[in-house]
Amino acid sequence: MRRRRSVGFMAMLLGAMLAFSRPSQAAVFDFSGVLAQADSMAFSQDGVDVTVTGWAGVTSALVHQDEDGLGVTYEGDQASYTSASQVDGRDELESLVLTFENPVSLLSATFSLVGSNDQFSLLVDDALLFSGNIPSSRTKSFTADNTGLVFTFGTGEEDDDYKVKGIEVEVFGGSEPGPTEPDPEVPGSGGAVVPEVNSLALLGMGLAGLWRRRIQRLRNLRS
């Protein structure tokens, strides 16, 4: 009976250590790049995947990428030359839609080509998270309570225009790739979880303590 209890305790301790070995994982996306336009653009960073699309009312919009980041444009866009490739509201209230494969929490967003009093709005899974001025630092930080799959950057008023240059997101329960091969029948399987060094150390200490207690009990029974 005592042996069964010891084995059960060791299994519980191992499960707890593995759970604590899966911390949150941050990924920083830099959307600046060479000149390009497409219906959608896919980005991957540190195992986090996102697809970006554009929206401009009933008009089919394109994602525009250049050294300043991502914006929105479409055929017949009558905005000025400098803002035609930005997220703006001059002809249509444009939006840049970021769709992640797995839920993330948005930590911050960095903007470019920002003018005086330019505003933006941000929806997370169709729920409004923020609407207001872009900070003078060009980076807006967010609390970690906005977890979702779809993040929509829009404009506040007609004269607002900007580009999204980069974002930082956090994935909770992230893990590093393990030595095992992916299971083709399990979507998203990429290998076993690898515990952190600190977690392994704690696990070793716990098992060592349990073993010492077992040895002491055996000695007491023999004496």
N, C-alpha and C positions, 0 to 999 in steps of 0.2 A: 504493500500500500504506500509506504514511504517513497519507494522508488518511483511509483506512478506519479505521486505528487511532485517529486523533484523534476521529472521529465515534463510534466505539465507546466510547472513554473518556468522552466527553461524555455519552453515554446512561447509562453506569454511574454517573457522578457525579450526574446528574439523578435517577436512581432512588434513590440513597442519600439525597439531600437530602429527597426526598418522603417516604421512610420515616421519617426523623428528625423530620419536621414533623407527625407524628401522635402527640402526647403523650397521657397519660392524662387523662381528663375526670372531674371530681367533680360529683356532683349531691346537693343537700341537700333532703330531703323533710320538710315540716311537715304532720303528719297531723291537727293540731287544726282544728276547724271547727264548723259549726252542727250541731245535734242531728239525727242521721240513723241509720237502720238499713237494711241491705240484705244480700242473699245474697253480694254481692261489691261491691267498690269499686275503681275504677281511678284511678290518679294518674299524672301526667306531669310531669317536671321536667328542663329542659335537654336535651330529646330522649331521656330515659330513661323507660321506661314500666313500671309495676308494677301488678299486680292483687292485691288483698287479699281473702282469704276466711277464714271462721272454721271451727273444728273442735271438737267436743265429744263424742268417742267415737262412738257409733252415732247420736247425735242430730243433726239438721240444725241447724246454728248460723248465727247472723247476725253480721255485722260491725257494731259499734256505734261511732259517731263523735260526739264532742262537743269542747268546748274543751280537754279534757285529752288528746285523741288517740284512738287506736283500741283497742277491746276486743272481747270476745266475749259474746254472750248467746243465749238460745234459749228456746223455749216451755217452761214448767215449771221454769225456773231457780230454785232455792230459796235461792240465796245472799242475803246481806243486801242491803238497798237500795243501799248504797254500793258494793258489789262486784259486783252483778249484771251490770253492763256492762263489767267488767274481764276481763282474762285471769286466771282463778282455777281452783282445784282443789277447790272446796267440794263440788260435786255430781258434776261430771265434770272430768277433766283437760283443760282447754280449751287451744286453741292458735290463734295468729294466723299465717296462712300467706301469705307474700309471694312472688309468682311474677313474675319479670322476663321481658321478651321476649328480652333478650340477657344473656349472662353478665356479672355484676358482682362486685366485691369489696366486702364490707361494711367500712367504716372505723369507724363508731360507731353506737350506738343510744342514744336519749334516752327515759327513762321518766318517768311521772307517777303520782300517787296511790300512792306507795311507802311502805309501813310498815316497821316494825322487822324486820330479817332477812328481808325478802321476797327470794325467789330466782326465777331464771328459767333456762330451758334454751334453747339455740339449736342447731338442726340446719341444716346446709347440704347440700342434695340428699340428705337422709336420713342424713347422717353427723353425729354429735354434735361440735359445735365447742366449746361452753361450757356449764357447769352450775355455778351458784353464786350468791352474793349480788349484788344490784343495788348498785352503789357509792353512797356517800352523796351524791356529786355528781349522781346520777341519770343520768349518762352513762357508758356502757361503750365503751371503744375496743378495736378488734381489729387484728391484724396483717393485711397485705395478701395472705395466703396462703389465703384462704377463698373463692375465686372459685366461683360457682355460679349457678343459675337460681332455686332455691326455698330460701327462708329461713323456718324455722318457729320462732316464739317460743312456748314452752310454760312450764309451771310445774314447780317442783321438788317441792313438797309441797302438802298439802291447804290449808294456811293461807296460801299465797302468792297475792297478787293485785297487779295493776299494769295500766297502760296504756302502749302504745307511742306516744310523742308525736312522734317523728321519727327519721330515720335519715340517714346520709351514706354514699353508695356511690361507687365508682370504676369507670369503664369504660375499659379499656385499648384504645388505638388509636382513640379518639374523634376525630371531625373536625367542623369547622364546615360548615354547608350551603354549597354552591358555587352558581355562577350557572346551572348546567345544570338542565334540567327532569328530574324523576324518570322512570325508565323503568317503564311500567306492567307490563312482563313480568318485571321483576326485583324480587322482594320486598325491601322495605327500602331501595331505591335512592333517594337524596335529592339527589344532585348530586356534583360533583367535590370532591376534597379541596383545601382552600386552605392552602398552606404558611404557616408562621409567618414573621414579619418576620426573625428571626434566621436561619432556614433559607434564606430568599431571599437574605440578605446573603452567607452562606457560599457559596451556589451561584454568586452573581455573582463573588465573589472567585476561586473555583475556575476558572470559565470565562475570566475575565480573565487569570489566570496561564497557562492553556493557550494562549490566543491570543498572549500575549507570547512564549511559547516557540516557537510556529509562525513568528512574524515574525522572530525571531532566527535560526531555521534557514534561512529564505529569504535573509536577509542574508548568512549564512555561505556559502551556495551561490553567491551572486553575486560574492563577493569573491575 
